[in-house]
Every structure is written in structure tokens, then in C-alpha cells.
Amino acid sequence: MPDTRNRKTEKRDIGQALLVVLKLAGWLLLFAAGCVVGLAKPETSTFYDRLYQTTPRQAWDMHLVRHAGPLLIAAIACTPAGFAVYLAGIARKRYAFPVSLVLTGLISIAGLIAFLRYAPGF
């Protein structure tokens, strides 16, 4: 019987749920930025392009690339917000260290540096 009592009293904390939402939001924003960059890159020449003598787009779609910057900034913003939730809940010693937030932040910062380096006029 003590096990059932412990499971009933052990409710999911709002901070823990918020931490999971921030982790998921960071990864989704990072994935969306990757998709935007993937859509903006120039198309490769295929067999059918050579057969029908068509030329694919040779330059990056800079109008589409500009949308990747705000997505990366929003993904970076999820990291300090998640750490604030983690530090607030660490006193109760319920939360595990959010490695996922650290990875999201580092990858987003690297992507933002590359974005600012190669996207002129942002």
C-alpha cells in the first residue's frame, strides 16, 4: 500500500511540465530553421535537368533565408528560460540536468553565427 500512496502524492510539477515544453519548443524551432535553410538552398542539377536542358536555381533564396534568423533567436531564448525553471526547481531536487537545453542552445548559437556571417543585410 505505501507504493500506491507515493504515486498518488507524487504529482507532476508545473515547472517540470514547463521544462519539457521549453525543451520541445527549442528543438522544434531549431528543426524549423533547418527546414527553412534547406528550402532556401540552390537546387542540384539532376539527370533530367541535363536531359531536358533546364537549369535549376543557382543562387540561395535570400528572402527565405531571412526567416531562419528569428527562428534561431527564439530557439536560443528557450535555453535561459529553461534554465530559470531548472534553477527554481533544483531546490526540490526533482529535475534532472537539462542536457537537451544545452545542446539546443549551443547548436542555435552556432547556427546564428553562421547565419549572421553568410546572410548579408539581416
N, CA, C and O atoms as a GROMACS GRO file, in nm:
protein
  488
    1MET      N    1   0.078  -0.121   0.000
    1MET     CA    2   0.000   0.000   0.000
    1MET      C    3   0.083   0.128   0.000
    1MET      O    4   0.037   0.228  -0.054
    2PRO      N    5   0.202   0.129   0.058
    2PRO     CA    6   0.276   0.255   0.057
    2PRO      C    7   0.313   0.300  -0.084
    2PRO      O    8   0.327   0.420  -0.110
    3ASP      N    9   0.330   0.204  -0.178
    3ASP     CA   10   0.366   0.242  -0.314
    3ASP      C   11   0.254   0.320  -0.381
    3ASP      O   12   0.280   0.417  -0.452
    4THR      N   13   0.130   0.279  -0.360
    4THR     CA   14   0.018   0.349  -0.423
    4THR      C   15   0.003   0.489  -0.363
    4THR      O   16  -0.031   0.583  -0.434
    5ARG      N   17   0.027   0.503  -0.236
    5ARG     CA   18   0.018   0.634  -0.174
    5ARG      C   19   0.125   0.728  -0.228
    5ARG      O   20   0.098   0.846  -0.251
    6ASN      N   21   0.247   0.677  -0.249
    6ASN     CA   22   0.355   0.761  -0.301
    6ASN      C   23   0.328   0.803  -0.445
    6ASN      O   24   0.358   0.916  -0.484
    7ARG      N   25   0.271   0.714  -0.525
    7ARG     CA   26   0.242   0.750  -0.662
    7ARG      C   27   0.131   0.855  -0.670
    7ARG      O   28   0.134   0.942  -0.757
    8LYS      N   29   0.035   0.846  -0.580
    8LYS     CA   30  -0.074   0.943  -0.582
    8LYS      C   31  -0.027   1.080  -0.534
    8LYS      O   32  -0.072   1.183  -0.584
    9THR      N   33   0.061   1.082  -0.438
    9THR     CA   34   0.108   1.211  -0.386
    9THR      C   35   0.214   1.273  -0.476
    9THR      O   36   0.238   1.394  -0.469
   10GLU      N   37   0.277   1.193  -0.558
   10GLU     CA   38   0.382   1.241  -0.645
   10GLU      C   39   0.320   1.292  -0.774
   10GLU      O   40   0.311   1.219  -0.873
   11LYS      N   41   0.276   1.417  -0.774
   11LYS     CA   42   0.214   1.476  -0.891
   11LYS      C   43   0.320   1.540  -0.980
   11LYS      O   44   0.428   1.576  -0.934
   12ARG      N   45   0.288   1.553  -1.104
   12ARG     CA   46   0.381   1.618  -1.196
   12ARG      C   47   0.377   1.768  -1.168
   12ARG      O   48   0.271   1.831  -1.168
   13ASP      N   49   0.492   1.822  -1.145
   13ASP     CA   50   0.506   1.962  -1.111
   13ASP      C   51   0.486   2.049  -1.236
   13ASP      O   52   0.519   2.006  -1.346
   14ILE      N   53   0.432   2.170  -1.218
   14ILE     CA   54   0.412   2.262  -1.329
   14ILE      C   55   0.546   2.305  -1.388
   14ILE      O   56   0.558   2.329  -1.508
   15GLY      N   57   0.647   2.315  -1.302
   15GLY     CA   58   0.780   2.350  -1.350
   15GLY      C   59   0.839   2.243  -1.438
   15GLY      O   60   0.904   2.273  -1.538
   16GLN      N   61   0.817   2.119  -1.402
   16GLN     CA   62   0.868   2.008  -1.483
   16GLN      C   63   0.798   2.004  -1.618
   16GLN      O   64   0.861   1.979  -1.721
   17ALA      N   65   0.668   2.028  -1.619
   17ALA     CA   66   0.595   2.031  -1.745
   17ALA      C   67   0.641   2.149  -1.832
   17ALA      O   68   0.654   2.136  -1.953
   18LEU      N   69   0.667   2.263  -1.768
   18LEU     CA   70   0.716   2.379  -1.842
   18LEU      C   71   0.855   2.353  -1.899
   18LEU      O   72   0.887   2.398  -2.009
   19LEU      N   73   0.936   2.282  -1.825
   19LEU     CA   74   1.070   2.247  -1.873
   19LEU      C   75   1.062   2.157  -1.995
   19LEU      O   76   1.138   2.176  -2.090
   20VAL      N   77   0.972   2.062  -1.995
   20VAL     CA   78   0.954   1.973  -2.110
   20VAL      C   79   0.903   2.052  -2.231
   20VAL      O   80   0.948   2.029  -2.343
   21VAL      N   81   0.811   2.146  -2.207
   21VAL     CA   82   0.758   2.228  -2.317
   21VAL      C   83   0.868   2.315  -2.376
   21VAL      O   84   0.876   2.331  -2.498
   22LEU      N   85   0.953   2.373  -2.292
   22LEU     CA   86   1.062   2.457  -2.342
   22LEU      C   87   1.165   2.375  -2.420
   22LEU      O   88   1.217   2.422  -2.521
   23LYS      N   89   1.193   2.255  -2.374
   23LYS     CA   90   1.284   2.168  -2.449
   23LYS      C   91   1.227   2.135  -2.586
   23LYS      O   92   1.296   2.144  -2.688
   24LEU      N   93   1.100   2.098  -2.588
   24LEU     CA   94   1.035   2.063  -2.714
   24LEU      C   95   1.027   2.184  -2.807
   24LEU      O   96   1.050   2.171  -2.927
   25ALA      N   97   0.995   2.300  -2.753
   25ALA     CA   98   0.986   2.421  -2.835
   25ALA      C   99   1.121   2.456  -2.895
   25ALA      O  100   1.130   2.496  -3.011
   26GLY      N  101   1.227   2.442  -2.816
   26GLY     CA  102   1.360   2.472  -2.867
   26GLY      C  103   1.399   2.381  -2.983
   26GLY      O  104   1.452   2.427  -3.083
   27TRP      N  105   1.372   2.251  -2.968
   27TRP     CA  106   1.406   2.158  -3.076
   27TRP      C  107   1.319   2.179  -3.199
   27TRP      O  108   1.367   2.166  -3.311
   28LEU      N  109   1.190   2.210  -3.178
   28LEU     CA  110   1.103   2.235  -3.293
   28LEU      C  111   1.145   2.361  -3.368
   28LEU      O  112   1.141   2.364  -3.491
   29LEU      N  113   1.184   2.465  -3.295
   29LEU     CA  114   1.230   2.588  -3.361
   29LEU      C  115   1.360   2.564  -3.436
   29LEU      O  116   1.380   2.618  -3.545
   30LEU      N  117   1.448   2.484  -3.379
   30LEU     CA  118   1.574   2.450  -3.446
   30LEU      C  119   1.547   2.367  -3.572
   30LEU      O  120   1.612   2.388  -3.674
   31PHE      N  121   1.455   2.274  -3.564
   31PHE     CA  122   1.418   2.193  -3.680
   31PHE      C  123   1.354   2.281  -3.788
   31PHE      O  124   1.382   2.263  -3.907
   32ALA      N  125   1.269   2.375  -3.748
   32ALA     CA  126   1.206   2.465  -3.845
   32ALA      C  127   1.310   2.552  -3.915
   32ALA      O  128   1.300   2.575  -4.035
   33ALA      N  129   1.410   2.599  -3.840
   33ALA     CA  130   1.516   2.679  -3.902
   33ALA      C  131   1.595   2.595  -4.002
   33ALA      O  132   1.632   2.644  -4.108
   34GLY      N  133   1.620   2.470  -3.969
   34GLY     CA  134   1.689   2.381  -4.062
   34GLY      C  135   1.607   2.356  -4.188
   34GLY      O  136   1.662   2.350  -4.298
   35CYS      N  137   1.477   2.343  -4.173
   35CYS     CA  138   1.390   2.324  -4.289
   35CYS      C  139   1.389   2.448  -4.378
   35CYS      O  140   1.390   2.436  -4.501
   36VAL      N  141   1.386   2.565  -4.318
   36VAL     CA  142   1.388   2.690  -4.394
   36VAL      C  143   1.517   2.702  -4.473
   36VAL      O  144   1.515   2.738  -4.591
   37VAL      N  145   1.629   2.671  -4.410
   37VAL     CA  146   1.758   2.677  -4.480
   37VAL      C  147   1.763   2.571  -4.590
   37VAL      O  148   1.818   2.596  -4.697
   38GLY      N  149   1.708   2.455  -4.564
   38GLY     CA  150   1.705   2.350  -4.666
   38GLY      C  151   1.622   2.388  -4.788
   38GLY      O  152   1.657   2.354  -4.900
   39LEU      N  153   1.512   2.459  -4.765
   39LEU     CA  154   1.430   2.503  -4.877
   39LEU      C  155   1.495   2.617  -4.954
   39LEU      O  156   1.470   2.634  -5.073
   40ALA      N  157   1.577   2.696  -4.886
   40ALA     CA  158   1.637   2.813  -4.950
   40ALA      C  159   1.762   2.781  -5.030
   40ALA      O  160   1.802   2.860  -5.116
   41LYS      N  161   1.824   2.667  -5.005
   41LYS     CA  162   1.949   2.638  -5.075
   41LYS      C  163   1.923   2.609  -5.222
   41LYS      O  164   1.814   2.564  -5.259
   42PRO      N  165   2.022   2.634  -5.306
   42PRO     CA  166   2.002   2.610  -5.450
   42PRO      C  167   1.982   2.463  -5.482
   42PRO      O  168   2.035   2.375  -5.414
   43GLU      N  169   1.906   2.439  -5.585
   43GLU     CA  170   1.877   2.302  -5.624
   43GLU      C  171   1.999   2.242  -5.695
   43GLU      O  172   2.077   2.313  -5.758
   44THR      N  173   2.013   2.113  -5.683
   44THR     CA  174   2.124   2.045  -5.752
   44THR      C  175   2.080   2.005  -5.892
   44THR      O  176   1.961   1.985  -5.918
   45SER      N  177   2.175   1.993  -5.979
   45SER     CA  178   2.147   1.953  -6.116
   45SER      C  179   2.130   1.802  -6.121
   45SER      O  180   2.214   1.727  -6.071
   46THR      N  181   2.022   1.757  -6.181
   46THR     CA  182   1.994   1.614  -6.189
   46THR      C  183   2.007   1.566  -6.334
   46THR      O  184   2.032   1.644  -6.426
   47PHE      N  185   1.990   1.438  -6.351
   47PHE     CA  186   1.995   1.378  -6.485
   47PHE      C  187   1.889   1.440  -6.575
   47PHE      O  188   1.916   1.468  -6.692
   48TYR      N  189   1.770   1.460  -6.523
   48TYR     CA  190   1.660   1.514  -6.604
   48TYR      C  191   1.682   1.659  -6.641
   48TYR      O  192   1.637   1.704  -6.746
   49ASP      N  193   1.751   1.734  -6.555
   49ASP     CA  194   1.785   1.871  -6.591
   49ASP      C  195   1.879   1.875  -6.710
   49ASP      O  196   1.866   1.959  -6.799
   50ARG      N  197   1.974   1.785  -6.711
   50ARG     CA  198   2.066   1.778  -6.824
   50ARG      C  199   1.997   1.723  -6.949
   50ARG      O  200   2.026   1.766  -7.060
   51LEU      N  201   1.906   1.628  -6.930
   51LEU     CA  202   1.836   1.568  -7.043
   51LEU      C  203   1.745   1.669  -7.113
   51LEU      O  204   1.745   1.678  -7.236
   52TYR      N  205   1.669   1.745  -7.033
   52TYR     CA  206   1.576   1.842  -7.090
   52TYR      C  207   1.636   1.982  -7.102
   52TYR      O  208   1.567   2.078  -7.136
   53GLN      N  209   1.765   1.993  -7.073
   53GLN     CA  210   1.840   2.117  -7.084
   53GLN      C  211   1.775   2.232  -7.008
   53GLN      O  212   1.760   2.343  -7.060
   54THR      N  213   1.737   2.204  -6.885
   54THR     CA  214   1.686   2.308  -6.797
   54THR      C  215   1.792   2.340  -6.693
   54THR      O  216   1.875   2.256  -6.659
   55THR      N  217   1.790   2.461  -6.645
   55THR     CA  218   1.887   2.500  -6.542
   55THR      C  219   1.813   2.524  -6.411
   55THR      O  220   1.721   2.606  -6.407
   56PRO      N  221   1.852   2.456  -6.306
   56PRO     CA  222   1.789   2.481  -6.177
   56PRO      C  223   1.837   2.614  -6.118
   56PRO      O  224   1.932   2.675  -6.168
   57ARG      N  225   1.771   2.656  -6.016
   57ARG     CA  226   1.807   2.781  -5.948
   57ARG      C  227   1.950   2.771  -5.897
   57ARG      O  228   1.985   2.673  -5.830
   58GLN      N  229   2.033   2.870  -5.928
   58GLN     CA  230   2.175   2.865  -5.894
   58GLN      C  231   2.209   2.941  -5.767
   58GLN      O  232   2.318   2.922  -5.712
   59ALA      N  233   2.121   3.026  -5.718
   59ALA     CA  234   2.152   3.110  -5.602
   59ALA      C  235   2.059   3.076  -5.486
   59ALA      O  236   1.952   3.018  -5.506
   60TRP      N  237   2.102   3.112  -5.368
   60TRP     CA  238   2.020   3.093  -5.248
   60TRP      C  239   1.902   3.187  -5.253
   60TRP      O  240   1.914   3.299  -5.302
   61ASP      N  241   1.789   3.143  -5.202
   61ASP     CA  242   1.670   3.228  -5.191
   61ASP      C  243   1.684   3.309  -5.062
   61ASP      O  244   1.646   3.263  -4.954
   62MET      N  245   1.738   3.430  -5.074
   62MET     CA  246   1.769   3.509  -4.956
   62MET      C  247   1.643   3.560  -4.884
   62MET      O  248   1.648   3.587  -4.764
   63HIS      N  249   1.532   3.571  -4.955
   63HIS     CA  250   1.409   3.610  -4.888
   63HIS      C  251   1.363   3.502  -4.791
   63HIS      O  252   1.304   3.532  -4.687
   64LEU      N  253   1.389   3.379  -4.824
   64LEU     CA  254   1.353   3.268  -4.738
   64LEU      C  255   1.455   3.247  -4.626
   64LEU      O  256   1.419   3.208  -4.515
   65VAL      N  257   1.582   3.274  -4.656
   65VAL     CA  258   1.686   3.257  -4.555
   65VAL      C  259   1.667   3.354  -4.438
   65VAL      O  260   1.700   3.321  -4.324
   66ARG      N  261   1.614   3.471  -4.465
   66ARG     CA  262   1.597   3.571  -4.359
   66ARG      C  263   1.501   3.526  -4.249
   66ARG      O  264   1.503   3.581  -4.139
   67HIS      N  265   1.420   3.428  -4.278
   67HIS     CA  266   1.328   3.377  -4.176
   67HIS      C  267   1.396   3.282  -4.078
   67HIS      O  268   1.340   3.251  -3.973
   68ALA      N  269   1.515   3.236  -4.111
   68ALA     CA  270   1.586   3.144  -4.022
   68ALA      C  271   1.643   3.215  -3.899
   68ALA      O  272   1.653   3.155  -3.792
   69GLY      N  273   1.679   3.342  -3.914
   69GLY     CA  274   1.738   3.417  -3.802
   69GLY      C  275   1.645   3.429  -3.682
   69GLY      O  276   1.685   3.395  -3.571
   70PRO      N  277   1.523   3.477  -3.700
   70PRO     CA  278   1.431   3.484  -3.585
   70PRO      C  279   1.399   3.348  -3.524
   70PRO      O  280   1.376   3.338  -3.403
   71LEU      N  281   1.396   3.244  -3.606
   71LEU     CA  282   1.372   3.110  -3.552
   71LEU      C  283   1.487   3.066  -3.462
   71LEU      O  284   1.465   3.006  -3.356
   72LEU      N  285   1.609   3.096  -3.503
   72LEU     CA  286   1.726   3.062  -3.422
   72LEU      C  287   1.731   3.145  -3.294
   72LEU      O  288   1.768   3.093  -3.189
   73ILE      N  289   1.694   3.271  -3.302
   73ILE     CA  290   1.691   3.356  -3.182
   73ILE      C  291   1.586   3.305  -3.083
   73ILE      O  292   1.610   3.304  -2.962
   74ALA      N  293   1.471   3.263  -3.135
   74ALA     CA  294   1.368   3.208  -3.046
   74ALA      C  295   1.414   3.076  -2.984
   74ALA      O  296   1.381   3.048  -2.868
   75ALA      N  297   1.488   2.996  -3.058
   75ALA     CA  298   1.541   2.871  -3.002
   75ALA      C  299   1.644   2.900  -2.894
   75ALA      O  300   1.651   2.829  -2.794
   76ILE      N  301   1.725   3.003  -2.915
   76ILE     CA  302   1.822   3.042  -2.814
   76ILE      C  303   1.751   3.095  -2.689
   76ILE      O  304   1.796   3.071  -2.577
   77ALA      N  305   1.640   3.165  -2.707
   77ALA     CA  306   1.565   3.220  -2.593
   77ALA      C  307   1.504   3.110  -2.507
   77ALA      O  308   1.478   3.133  -2.389
   78CYS      N  309   1.480   2.994  -2.562
   78CYS     CA  310   1.426   2.884  -2.483
   78CYS      C  311   1.528   2.832  -2.381
   78CYS      O  312   1.489   2.777  -2.278
   79THR      N  313   1.656   2.848  -2.409
   79THR     CA  314   1.759   2.796  -2.320
   79THR      C  315   1.763   2.868  -2.185
   79THR      O  316   1.756   2.801  -2.082
   80PRO      N  317   1.775   3.002  -2.180
   80PRO     CA  318   1.776   3.067  -2.048
   80PRO      C  319   1.644   3.053  -1.974
   80PRO      O  320   1.641   3.045  -1.851
   81ALA      N  321   1.533   3.050  -2.049
   81ALA     CA  322   1.404   3.030  -1.982
   81ALA      C  323   1.397   2.892  -1.918
   81ALA      O  324   1.346   2.877  -1.807
   82GLY      N  325   1.449   2.792  -1.987
   82GLY     CA  326   1.451   2.658  -1.931
   82GLY      C  327   1.544   2.647  -1.812
   82GLY      O  328   1.514   2.577  -1.716
   83PHE      N  329   1.658   2.716  -1.818
   83PHE     CA  330   1.750   2.714  -1.704
   83PHE      C  331   1.690   2.785  -1.582
   83PHE      O  332   1.717   2.746  -1.469
   84ALA      N  333   1.610   2.889  -1.606
   84ALA     CA  334   1.543   2.957  -1.494
   84ALA      C  335   1.445   2.862  -1.425
   84ALA      O  336   1.436   2.860  -1.302
   85VAL      N  337   1.373   2.785  -1.504
   85VAL     CA  338   1.280   2.687  -1.447
   85VAL      C  339   1.358   2.579  -1.374
   85VAL      O  340   1.318   2.534  -1.266
   86TYR      N  341   1.469   2.536  -1.433
   86TYR     CA  342   1.552   2.432  -1.371
   86TYR      C  343   1.609   2.480  -1.238
   86TYR      O  344   1.607   2.407  -1.140
   87LEU      N  345   1.660   2.603  -1.235
   87LEU     CA  346   1.719   2.654  -1.111
   87LEU      C  347   1.613   2.678  -1.004
   87LEU      O  348   1.642   2.666  -0.885
   88ALA      N  349   1.492   2.711  -1.045
   88ALA     CA  350   1.385   2.727  -0.947
   88ALA      C  351   1.344   2.592  -0.887
   88ALA      O  352   1.304   2.586  -0.771
   89GLY      N  353   1.354   2.487  -0.964
   89GLY     CA  354   1.314   2.356  -0.915
   89GLY      C  355   1.426   2.273  -0.858
   89GLY      O  356   1.403   2.165  -0.805
   90ILE      N  357   1.549   2.323  -0.866
   90ILE     CA  358   1.662   2.244  -0.817
   90ILE      C  359   1.662   2.237  -0.664
   90ILE      O  360   1.721   2.145  -0.608
   91ALA      N  361   1.598   2.330  -0.599
   91ALA     CA  362   1.590   2.326  -0.452
   91ALA      C  363   1.513   2.203  -0.406
   91ALA      O  364   1.540   2.147  -0.300
   92ARG      N  365   1.416   2.162  -0.487
   92ARG     CA  366   1.339   2.042  -0.451
   92ARG      C  367   1.407   1.915  -0.498
   92ARG      O  368   1.364   1.805  -0.461
   93LYS      N  369   1.513   1.928  -0.579
   93LYS     CA  370   1.592   1.816  -0.630
   93LYS      C  371   1.506   1.717  -0.708
   93LYS      O  372   1.521   1.595  -0.695
   94ARG      N  373   1.415   1.771  -0.787
   94ARG     CA  374   1.328   1.684  -0.865
   94ARG      C  375   1.371   1.675  -1.011
   94ARG      O  376   1.341   1.576  -1.079
   95TYR      N  377   1.440   1.775  -1.059
   95TYR     CA  378   1.468   1.782  -1.202
   95TYR      C  379   1.606   1.727  -1.232
   95TYR      O  380   1.701   1.747  -1.157
   96ALA      N  381   1.615   1.658  -1.343
   96ALA     CA  382   1.745   1.614  -1.392
   96ALA      C  383   1.807   1.730  -1.471
   96ALA      O  384   1.736   1.821  -1.515
   97PHE      N  385   1.937   1.728  -1.488
   97PHE     CA  386   2.004   1.836  -1.560
   97PHE      C  387   1.957   1.838  -1.705
   97PHE      O  388   1.961   1.734  -1.771
   98PRO      N  389   1.914   1.952  -1.756
   98PRO     CA  390   1.858   1.958  -1.892
   98PRO      C  391   1.965   1.963  -2.000
   98PRO      O  392   1.995   2.070  -2.053
   99VAL      N  393   2.022   1.850  -2.032
   99VAL     CA  394   2.125   1.842  -2.136
   99VAL      C  395   2.067   1.883  -2.271
   99VAL      O  396   2.136   1.942  -2.355
  100SER      N  397   1.941   1.852  -2.292
  100SER     CA  398   1.875   1.887  -2.417
  100SER      C  399   1.872   2.038  -2.438
  100SER      O  400   1.888   2.085  -2.550
  101LEU      N  401   1.852   2.113  -2.332
  101LEU     CA  402   1.853   2.259  -2.343
  101LEU      C  403   1.991   2.310  -2.379
  101LEU      O  404   2.005   2.404  -2.458
  102VAL      N  405   2.093   2.250  -2.322
  102VAL     CA  406   2.230   2.293  -2.352
  102VAL      C  407   2.262   2.267  -2.499
  102VAL      O  408   2.319   2.352  -2.566
  103LEU      N  409   2.225   2.150  -2.549
  103LEU     CA  410   2.250   2.118  -2.689
  103LEU      C  411   2.173   2.209  -2.782
  103LEU      O  412   2.226   2.254  -2.884
  104THR      N  413   2.048   2.237  -2.749
  104THR     CA  414   1.968   2.328  -2.830
  104THR      C  415   2.032   2.465  -2.835
  104THR      O  416   2.041   2.526  -2.942
  105GLY      N  417   2.074   2.514  -2.720
  105GLY     CA  418   2.137   2.646  -2.716
  105GLY      C  419   2.266   2.653  -2.794
  105GLY      O  420   2.290   2.749  -2.867
  106LEU      N  421   2.351   2.551  -2.779
  106LEU     CA  422   2.480   2.552  -2.849
  106LEU      C  423   2.462   2.542  -3.000
  106LEU      O  424   2.528   2.613  -3.076
  107ILE      N  425   2.374   2.454  -3.044
  107ILE     CA  426   2.350   2.439  -3.189
  107ILE      C  427   2.286   2.566  -3.246
  107ILE      O  428   2.319   2.607  -3.357
  108SER      N  429   2.196   2.627  -3.170
  108SER     CA  430   2.132   2.750  -3.217
  108SER      C  431   2.231   2.865  -3.226
  108SER      O  432   2.226   2.944  -3.319
  109ILE      N  433   2.321   2.874  -3.129
  109ILE     CA  434   2.422   2.980  -3.132
  109ILE      C  435   2.516   2.960  -3.251
  109ILE      O  436   2.550   3.057  -3.320
  110ALA      N  437   2.557   2.837  -3.276
  110ALA     CA  438   2.641   2.809  -3.392
  110ALA      C  439   2.568   2.842  -3.522
  110ALA      O  440   2.627   2.898  -3.615
  111GLY      N  441   2.441   2.807  -3.529
  111GLY     CA  442   2.362   2.840  -3.648
  111GLY      C  443   2.343   2.989  -3.666
  111GLY      O  444   2.343   3.038  -3.779
  112LEU      N  445   2.325   3.061  -3.556
  112LEU     CA  446   2.307   3.206  -3.565
  112LEU      C  447   2.437   3.274  -3.608
  112LEU      O  448   2.434   3.371  -3.684
  113ILE      N  449   2.550   3.225  -3.561
  113ILE     CA  450   2.679   3.280  -3.604
  113ILE      C  451   2.697   3.258  -3.754
  113ILE      O  452   2.740   3.349  -3.826
  114ALA      N  453   2.667   3.138  -3.802
  114ALA     CA  454   2.677   3.110  -3.945
  114ALA      C  455   2.576   3.194  -4.023
  114ALA      O  456   2.606   3.243  -4.132
  115PHE      N  457   2.458   3.212  -3.968
  115PHE     CA  458   2.355   3.293  -4.035
  115PHE      C  459   2.402   3.437  -4.048
  115PHE      O  460   2.391   3.496  -4.156
  116LEU      N  461   2.454   3.494  -3.939
  116LEU     CA  462   2.500   3.634  -3.945
  116LEU      C  463   2.622   3.649  -4.034
  116LEU      O  464   2.644   3.756  -4.091
  117ARG      N  465   2.701   3.546  -4.046
  117ARG     CA  466   2.821   3.551  -4.129
  117ARG      C  467   2.785   3.547  -4.278
  117ARG      O  468   2.845   3.618  -4.358
  118TYR      N  469   2.688   3.464  -4.315
  118TYR     CA  470   2.660   3.442  -4.456
  118TYR      C  471   2.532   3.508  -4.507
  118TYR      O  472   2.506   3.505  -4.628
  119ALA      N  473   2.452   3.568  -4.421
  119ALA     CA  474   2.330   3.637  -4.467
  119ALA      C  475   2.352   3.788  -4.456
  119ALA      O  476   2.326   3.847  -4.351
  120PRO      N  477   2.399   3.850  -4.562
  120PRO     CA  478   2.426   3.994  -4.555
  120PRO      C  479   2.296   4.074  -4.551
  120PRO      O  480   2.196   4.038  -4.613
  121GLY      N  481   2.300   4.181  -4.478
  121GLY     CA  482   2.186   4.271  -4.473
  121GLY      C  483   2.075   4.228  -4.382
  121GLY      O  484   1.963   4.277  -4.395
  122PHE      N  485   2.102   4.139  -4.290
  122PHE     CA  486   1.995   4.099  -4.198
  122PHE      C  487   1.982   4.207  -4.096
  122PHE      O  488   1.898   4.198  -4.006
   0.00000   0.00000   0.00000
